[in-house]
Amino acid sequence: VMASTAVAQAKKPVTIIVGFGSGGAYYMTALLVSQYMPKYLPDNPKIIIKNMPGAGSIVATNYLANIAPRDGSVLGVIGAGIITEAMFGNTKAKYDPRKLGWLGSMSSGVNLCTVWSESGIKTIADATKKEVSAGSTGRGSRTYTYPLAMNLLLGTKFKIVSGYKGLNHLQPALEKREVDSVCGYAWEGLKAQKLAWVKDGKLNIIAQFARKKSAEFPNVPLMRDLVKTETQKQALDLMVIDTLIAWPVVTPPGLPPETLKM
């Protein structure tokens, strides 16, 4: 009976809810999953991708947790920062991350604080002397929490500009000089989409957010190494948990165990 139920459920189209706008790294993650996952499911179901941007994917996570059907027909590709937003008491987070079905992550990674070179900001020290606008997808995303943490812990002067739907909207904002920086830019996404910016010197990378440095940026400081107290280091270790599960694929809570296993 369990197997029959699981197969029947799999015959439905599977919808992947993406917590950011189309064209960005999270969308590309969902697209990649959609191409390869069907052959591992009974009946090779069609997979539909729907974007649901807002508040660093909190909007999408709220939908998954409270509205989406719990039969395996809906998955989510969301920002891992939704974990800490719930832990830190964000009132917009209407979910318990422990109850979601965590299927896996595409990879772990390193997040970077990047600044458009024409701004004249080359180092963190520069950012403590001059206001720097930082584009963000909103509270709940690393593009919000990272510059905020740098302001609080290092005395930088990032002015956070929220409301962008995803990195695909932040990229032209950088080029048009609507904003000076994006802090929380995943190196994997930057490498895949805008590697020329780094090679051509259009972007200055002033800090890394991760448990350890990327070997590709040995001279760029790790944020953890810049703070002084052990409490601050522990806070940063918690904040960068999303680098360990950088591109998570999740299900709504309460799926039947056989469906989640499938």
HELIX and SHEET records of a PDB file:
HELIX    1   1 MET A    2  ALA A   10  1                                   9    
HELIX    2   2 ALA A   25  TYR A   36  1                                  12    
HELIX    3   3 PRO A   38  TYR A   40  5                                   3    
HELIX    4   4 ALA A   55  SER A   57  5                                   3    
HELIX    5   5 ILE A   58  ASN A   66  1                                   9    
HELIX    6   6 ILE A   82  MET A   87  1                                   6    
HELIX    7   7 PRO A   97  LYS A   99  5                                   3    
HELIX    8   8 SER A  117  SER A  119  5                                   3    
HELIX    9   9 ILE A  124  ALA A  127  1                                   4    
HELIX   10  10 ARG A  142  LEU A  154  1                                  13    
HELIX   11  11 LEU A  167  GLU A  175  1                                   9    
HELIX   12  12 TRP A  187  LYS A  199  1                                  13    
HELIX   13  13 MET A  223  LEU A  226  1                                   4    
HELIX   14  14 GLU A  230  MET A  239  1                                  10    
HELIX   15  15 VAL A  240  THR A  243  5                                   4    
HELIX   16  16 PRO A  257  LYS A  261  1                                   5    
SHEET    1   A 5 ILE A  47  ASN A  51  0                                        
SHEET    2   A 5 VAL A  14  VAL A  18  1                                        
SHEET    3   A 5 VAL A  74  VAL A  77  1                                        
SHEET    4   A 5 PRO A 248  THR A 251 -1                                        
SHEET    5   A 5 GLY A 101  SER A 105 -1                                        
SHEET    1   B 3 SER A 181  ALA A 186  0                                        
SHEET    2   B 3 ASN A 111  TRP A 116 -1                                        
SHEET    3   B 3 LEU A 203  PHE A 209 -1                                        
SHEET    1   C 2 VAL A 132  GLY A 135  0                                        
SHEET    2   C 2 PHE A 158  VAL A 161  1                                        
END                                                                             
